[in-house]
Amino acid sequence: MTKKEAKRLVKTRAASKYRGSALTLLQHMVDASFRAGDGPEDARHTVSVRASTLMRWINVKEAQLHSIMKTFRDDGIGAFTRVDGMVTFHLNLDPLNKFREYDPTAEREARLADRATKARAARAATRNAVKDMLFTSILANASANQQRLDAAL
């Protein structure tokens, strides 16, 4: 897999599952897995980076970095070992093919459509409540007027 293919896979597939810091960390790890001296299709099998560097890449603390790496390990995206402040990892991007393709425009439109549907339902409920109030008020006034007319006769 070339670096370009790996980056495209992360951008289109991983973005459907990971957000924010996790996605940014995965992008940085893909970048670190390819060296300029290697050929375009050669990825390093293992990469060693200081944990502080990983945390600085995504501006997180130790606990959140551990949580993100645990998520990656559970999803089968990478194998991580940590020894004396050095994190050694090997990425396996094949599980990303199982994720659905991320289309930010379609997801945004779906969120907005859902929001619009809820707003229409809320407005309809309010409108129906006002109509019911007006109807009962009109009935009450009509009943009171009828009683006054009957009393006047």
Secondary structure, DSSP 8 states (H G I E B T S, - for coil): --HHHHHHHHHHTGGGT--HHHHHHHHHHHHHHB-SSS-TT-B-S-EEEEHHHHHHHHT--HHHHHHHHHHHHHHTSEEEEEETTEEEEEE--GGGGGS----HHHHHHHHHHHHHHHHHHHHHHHHHHHHHHHHHHHHHHHHHHHHHHHHH-
